[in-house]
Amino acid sequence: MKSQQRLYSLILAALIAAITCILAPFAIPLPMTPVPISLTNLVIFFSLYLIGWKWSLVSYGVYILLGLIGLPVFSGFSGGLGKAAGPTGGYLIGFFFLIIIAGIVIEKYPARPFGCAIGMVLGMAAAYAFGTAWLSYQLKLTFWAGLMTGVFPYLIGDALKIAAALLLGPTLQRAVKRLPVKQSIQKQ
């Protein structure tokens, strides 16, 4: 039973990694910053509801590894070590903190939307902090200038992503739990 659940979680993690690889490159560049608008964190928020934070770490780790080896899965259809070491690389790493912080809160308080929202906000704050520190270092900006460049333009959009995850995440979670695929894996 436990190995079947692990297989099911692994399949979902792989599927979410594939979805991340498909959606993350479609980024909207902004003229005043090297940080584009991306759907990566939205996929992460949904993954936390669907597979939990531990499997979300695995899924996101696979996505990062695929990008690091050069597949064009990062924003703007880019990949490679240069992208990760560039000005936006801190956000790629910061999303690991988002997964851990928001994921633990969502798993602990799944029926409390306000608590889940707080977890997502705290997770995004950690990702912002790490990303901004790296962006500021790379571009030789003050931390405040880094916030102006890499955080403030994204607050409304990220708030909307959090709202979408809060509204749709629990519904998707219930739908995935009822999938016949899970039932057929459990019967084997």
Summary of the structure (lengths in Angstrom):
residues: 188
radius of gyration: 16.8
end to end distance: 9.4
largest distance: 57.6
contacts: 623
relative contact order: 0.14
helix: 77%
strand: 2%
